[in-house]
Amino acid sequence: MKLGEVRGIKLELHYSTLLIVLMVGIGSASFYQGLTEANLGWQILTLFGTVCGLLILFSIVLHELSHSIVAQKHGQEIGQIKLYVFGGQAQITDEVKDPKDELKMAAAGPLSSIIFGGLLVVLLFIPWNLPIFLVGMFNYVGIANLVLAGFNLVPAYPMDGGRILRAYLWKKRGDMVSATKTASKWGKYFGYFLIGTGLLEIFVLGTLQGIWSIVIGNFVQRSAKQSYQQTVFMKTLSDIEVRELIGDDIHTIPAGTKIVDAIRNYFMPYRRKYFSIQKDGEIIGVLHYRNVQEVPSRMRRNTHVEMPMIPLEEIPSISEKMDAREALKEIVKGNAKEGMLAVYDDEDNFEGILNKQDFQAALFFKKDSDLSQFTQGI
C-alpha cells in the first residue's frame, strides 16, 4: 500500500503494519478507560484507540524518514521506505562508507522519537485546561515514543543502538567488518534475552504477552546474523571486478531458431532464465524467458528467436573493470534490463551478460574470503 513520497523517497505500507494500529488501539483504549475511571461508550474508546494508533504509525514513519533524510545528506541513495509490523526498513543501495556518517544516520531515528515524544509529554505540564481526551492521547503517544527510542538505543545490531555501537567500534578499529561482527553478536545475545524473557512471562507469570517477546527476540537475532552476512558479502564484492564474475557463454541459441525449439532444446534442459542469441559468430541479443512468455503459444512454431529477443544495444552496459558491488547497485536500483547488464572491455568489445545470480559466485572467486563467516562467528 503506497502512502506517498517525501524528498523522492517512496513510502510503502505493508498490510501487516495495520496490526500495529490494532494493537495500539486496543492498548490505548484500555489505558484511556483506566485514566478516566468512567464507563465510556465504545464510540469514544474506538476514536481514542484509532487516533493513538495512527499517531504511533506516524511516529514510526517520522523515525524512518529521519534516518533516510540524514542518509541522503551524506550521499546515500534511498529507494523507498517499507513499513512492517516490526518497524520500517529503508532501501539503501550501498553500505555507508564512514563511521561518522553511520553514527549520524543511526542516531537520527531515536532522536526524532525523543523529540516527538518529549514534545507531547511537555505539553502535559503547561498550565492550561486540556480536555481529558488530549491529556490521555499526549500521555500515551508521548511515553510510547520515548519507550520506542529507548528500545531502539539498545546496542544490539541491526537496531539503531547497535549501529551506533558499530560506528564507535569501526572508528576505533578501522575495520567495518570486525565492528559489524561484534555489534551483531550483541544483537544475537539481546535476541536470546528477549526470547528467554518471553518464556519466563509465559511459564512463570502465566501471561501470553510473552509470545511477543519471543517473536521480537527471534526477529532481532535472525536480523543480526543476516545483516552481518550482508556486510561481509558486500565487502567481498568490493574486492572483485566484474570480469571475474562472467564466464564463457557456452550455450548460445543460433539466430533463426524457432521459439518452440529454443524452449525444447535450451530453456527446458538447461533451466536458465535467458540465453544469448548468436549470429555469424557475434552476440546480437538476449532471449529472456519473459520474452518467450509474451509470444502466444500458437505462434511459437513459426516465430524466430530474433523477434522477441532484447537487442544487445538495449541492455544497459558496464565496464568489465567496475567492482562487483557497484554493478550490483545498478541492478538493485533498477538500471538493468530484466536484471541483466551487458559487460564490455576497454575497447568496447562485448564480454558477456551479468545478472543477480552471478554475484553469488563471488564468494568462491575470492581466495581470502572466509566463507565460514556466513555461518559462524556470531
C-alpha positions in Angstrom: 0.0 0.0 0.0 1.6 3.3 -1.1 1.4 6.2 1.3 3.1 8.9 -0.8 6.6 10.3 -1.4 8.8 12.6 0.6 12.1 14.1 -0.8 12.0 11.5 -3.6 11.6 8.7 -1.0 8.6 6.4 -1.7 6.7 5.4 1.4 5.0 2.0 1.3 2.9 0.3 3.9 2.8 -3.5 4.3 -0.6 -4.7 5.4 1.0 -6.3 8.5 1.6 -2.8 9.8 -2.1 -2.4 10.4 -1.6 -4.9 13.2 0.3 -2.1 15.0 -2.7 0.2 14.7 -5.0 -2.5 16.0 -2.7 -3.4 19.0 -2.1 0.2 19.9 -5.7 0.9 19.5 -6.7 -1.8 22.0 -3.9 -0.9 24.4 -4.6 2.8 24.3 -8.3 2.4 24.7 -7.7 0.3 27.8 -5.3 2.9 29.1 -7.9 5.7 28.5 -10.6 3.7 30.2 -8.4 3.4 33.3 -7.3 7.1 33.2 -10.9 8.4 33.2 -12.2 5.8 35.6 -15.5 6.2 33.8 -17.8 3.9 31.9 -17.1 5.2 28.5 -19.0 4.2 25.4 -17.4 2.1 22.7 -17.5 5.0 20.3 -15.2 7.2 22.4 -12.8 4.3 23.1 -12.7 3.4 19.4 -12.0 7.0 18.5 -9.2 7.3 21.1 -7.7 4.0 20.0 -7.8 4.9 16.3 -6.2 8.3 16.9 -3.4 6.9 19.0 -2.8 4.0 16.6 -2.5 6.4 13.7 -0.2 8.8 15.7 2.1 5.8 16.6 2.2 4.9 12.9 3.0 8.5 12.0 5.9 8.4 14.6 7.3 5.3 13.0 7.2 6.9 9.6 8.9 10.0 11.1 11.5 7.8 12.7 12.4 6.1 9.4 12.3 9.3 7.4 14.8 10.8 9.8 17.2 8.0 9.1 16.7 8.4 5.4 16.9 12.1 5.1 20.2 12.1 7.1 21.4 9.3 4.8 20.6 11.4 1.7 22.5 14.3 3.1 25.6 12.1 3.3 25.3 10.9 -0.3 23.3 7.7 0.2 20.5 6.9 -2.3 17.2 5.9 -0.8 14.8 4.0 -3.0 11.9 3.5 -0.6 10.8 3.0 2.9 8.6 0.0 3.6 6.8 -0.3 6.9 6.2 -3.7 8.5 4.7 -4.9 11.8 8.2 -4.8 13.4 9.0 -1.3 12.2 10.3 0.2 9.0 13.1 -0.6 6.5 14.8 1.9 4.2 16.1 0.6 0.9 19.6 2.0 0.9 21.6 0.9 -2.2 25.0 0.9 -0.5 26.8 0.4 2.8 27.8 3.7 4.5 31.5 4.4 4.0 32.3 6.5 7.0 31.7 5.7 10.7 30.8 9.3 11.5 28.1 9.2 8.8 26.9 5.9 10.3 26.6 7.4 13.7 24.6 10.4 12.5 22.3 8.2 10.4 21.7 5.7 13.3 21.1 8.4 15.9 18.6 10.4 13.7 15.7 7.9 14.2 15.8 7.7 18.0 16.4 11.4 18.2 13.2 12.1 16.2 11.3 9.8 18.6 12.7 11.6 21.6 11.8 15.0 20.2 8.3 14.0 19.2 7.5 12.1 22.4 9.2 14.7 24.6 7.1 17.5 23.0 3.9 15.7 23.7 4.9 15.0 27.3 6.0 18.6 27.8 2.5 19.8 26.7 1.1 18.0 29.7 3.0 20.3 32.1 1.8 23.5 30.5 -0.8 25.1 32.9 -3.8 25.0 30.6 -7.1 23.1 30.9 -6.7 20.4 28.3 -9.6 18.1 27.6 -9.1 14.6 29.2 -9.1 13.2 25.7 -6.0 15.2 24.7 -4.3 14.5 28.1 -4.7 10.8 27.6 -3.5 11.0 24.0 -0.4 13.1 24.7 0.4 10.9 27.7 0.1 7.6 25.8 1.7 8.5 22.5 4.4 10.6 24.1 5.6 7.9 26.5 5.3 5.3 23.8 7.7 7.3 21.6 10.2 7.7 24.5 10.0 3.9 25.1 10.4 3.3 21.4 13.5 5.5 21.4 14.9 3.7 24.5 14.3 0.3 23.0 16.0 1.3 19.7 19.0 2.6 21.5 19.8 -0.8 23.0 23.3 -1.7 21.5 22.1 -4.7 19.5 22.8 -4.6 15.8 20.9 -4.0 13.5 18.9 -1.9 15.8 19.8 1.8 16.0 21.8 1.4 19.2 23.7 -1.4 17.6 24.5 0.8 14.6 25.8 3.4 17.0 28.0 0.7 18.6 29.2 -0.4 15.2 30.1 3.2 14.3 32.1 3.6 17.5 34.0 0.2 17.1 34.5 1.0 13.4 36.1 4.3 14.2 38.2 2.7 16.9 39.4 -0.4 15.0 39.3 1.0 11.4 37.6 -2.2 10.3 33.9 -2.1 9.4 33.5 -5.9 9.1 35.1 -6.5 12.5 32.9 -3.8 14.1 29.8 -5.3 12.5 30.7 -8.8 13.8 30.9 -7.6 17.4 27.8 -5.5 17.1 25.9 -8.4 15.6 26.9 -10.6 18.5 25.3 -8.2 20.8 22.2 -8.3 18.6 22.2 -12.1 18.8 22.5 -12.0 22.6 19.8 -9.4 23.0 17.5 -11.5 20.8 18.1 -14.5 23.0 17.5 -12.4 26.1 14.1 -11.3 24.7 13.2 -15.0 23.9 14.2 -16.0 27.5 12.1 -13.2 28.9 9.2 -14.2 26.9 9.4 -17.8 28.1 9.5 -16.6 31.7 6.4 -14.5 31.1 4.5 -17.4 29.7 5.6 -20.2 32.1 6.3 -18.3 35.3 3.9 -15.3 35.2 1.3 -17.1 33.2 0.8 -14.3 30.6 0.6 -14.8 26.9 2.2 -11.4 26.3 5.5 -13.3 26.4 4.7 -14.5 22.9 5.5 -11.1 21.6 8.9 -11.0 23.4 9.7 -14.4 21.8 8.7 -13.3 18.3 10.6 -10.0 18.5 13.6 -11.7 20.0 13.7 -14.2 17.2 13.4 -11.4 14.7 16.3 -9.5 16.3 18.7 -12.4 16.5 18.0 -13.5 12.9 18.3 -10.0 11.6 21.7 -9.6 13.4 23.1 -12.7 11.6 21.6 -11.7 8.2 22.9 -8.1 8.5 26.4 -9.4 9.2 26.3 -11.7 6.3 25.2 -8.9 4.1 28.1 -6.7 5.2 30.7 -9.4 4.6 29.1 -10.2 1.2 29.2 -6.5 0.1 32.8 -6.2 1.3 33.7 -9.3 -0.8 32.1 -7.8 -3.8 34.0 -4.6 -3.5 37.2 -6.5 -3.9 36.1 -8.3 -7.1 36.0 -6.9 -10.6 33.0 -7.6 -12.9 35.2 -9.6 -15.3 35.8 -12.2 -12.6 32.1 -12.9 -12.5 31.4 -13.5 -16.1 32.5 -16.7 -17.9 32.3 -18.1 -21.4 28.7 -18.4 -22.6 28.9 -21.9 -23.9 25.2 -22.2 -24.5 24.0 -19.7 -27.1 21.0 -20.0 -29.4 21.6 -19.6 -33.1 19.7 -16.9 -34.8 16.9 -18.3 -36.9 15.9 -20.9 -34.2 12.2 -21.2 -33.7 10.8 -20.3 -30.3 9.4 -23.8 -29.8 12.8 -25.3 -30.5 14.5 -22.8 -28.1 12.1 -23.9 -25.3 12.7 -27.6 -26.1 16.4 -27.6 -26.6 17.6 -24.8 -24.4 15.2 -23.5 -21.7 13.9 -26.8 -20.5 17.1 -28.9 -20.4 19.4 -26.2 -19.0 16.9 -24.5 -16.7 18.3 -21.0 -17.4 16.4 -17.7 -17.4 18.0 -16.4 -20.5 20.3 -17.3 -23.4 22.4 -15.1 -25.7 21.4 -15.1 -29.4 24.3 -15.6 -31.8 24.5 -14.7 -35.5 27.6 -15.0 -37.7 29.8 -15.6 -34.6 28.6 -12.5 -32.7 26.1 -12.0 -30.0 23.2 -9.8 -31.2 20.8 -10.0 -28.3 19.4 -11.9 -25.3 16.3 -14.0 -25.1 14.8 -14.0 -21.6 12.1 -16.4 -20.6 9.8 -13.5 -20.0 10.2 -12.6 -23.7 9.2 -16.2 -24.6 6.1 -15.9 -22.5 5.0 -12.9 -24.4 4.8 -14.9 -27.6 1.4 -16.6 -27.9 1.6 -20.4 -27.9 0.1 -20.7 -31.4 2.9 -18.5 -32.9 5.9 -20.2 -31.3 6.3 -22.8 -34.1 6.7 -20.1 -36.7 8.4 -17.3 -34.8 12.2 -16.9 -34.7 14.1 -16.0 -31.5 15.2 -12.7 -33.0 11.6 -11.4 -32.9 11.1 -11.3 -29.0 14.7 -11.1 -28.0 16.2 -8.0 -26.4 18.7 -6.4 -28.8 22.2 -6.1 -27.2 22.3 -2.4 -27.6 19.1 -2.0 -25.4 20.8 -3.7 -22.4 22.5 -1.2 -20.1 26.3 -1.6 -20.3 29.1 -1.5 -17.7 32.8 -1.9 -17.8 34.5 -5.2 -17.0 36.7 -3.2 -14.6 33.8 -2.0 -12.5 33.8 -3.5 -9.0 31.1 -6.1 -8.4 29.5 -4.1 -5.6 28.9 -1.1 -7.9 27.4 -3.4 -10.6 25.0 -4.9 -8.0 23.9 -1.4 -7.1 23.0 -0.8 -10.7 20.8 -3.8 -10.7 19.2 -3.1 -7.3 18.4 0.5 -8.5 16.6 -0.9 -11.5 19.2 0.2 -14.0 19.1 -3.1 -15.8 17.0 -4.9 -18.4 15.3 -7.9 -16.9 18.0 -7.8 -14.2 20.8 -8.0 -16.8 23.8 -5.9 -17.6 26.0 -6.1 -20.7 29.7 -6.1 -19.9 32.3 -4.5 -22.3 36.1 -4.2 -22.2 38.1 -1.0 -22.7 38.0 -1.4 -26.4 34.2 -1.7 -26.4 34.2 -5.4 -27.1 31.3 -7.4 -25.7 32.4 -9.7 -22.9 29.2 -11.2 -21.6 26.0 -10.8 -19.6 25.8 -10.2 -15.9 22.8 -10.9 -13.7 21.9 -11.3 -10.0 22.7 -15.0 -9.8 26.3 -14.3 -10.9 27.0 -12.4 -7.8 26.6 -15.5 -5.6 29.6 -17.0 -7.3 31.7 -14.0 -6.0 32.1 -15.9 -2.7 34.0 -18.6 -4.4 36.3 -16.4 -6.6 37.9 -14.6 -3.7 40.5 -17.0 -2.2 41.0 -15.0 1.0 37.3 -14.8 1.6 36.4 -16.9 4.6 33.0 -18.5 3.8 32.6 -19.7 7.3 31.9 -16.0 8.3 28.5 -16.5 6.8 27.6 -19.4 9.2 29.9 -19.0 12.2 31.3 -16.2 14.3 28.2 -14.6 15.6 
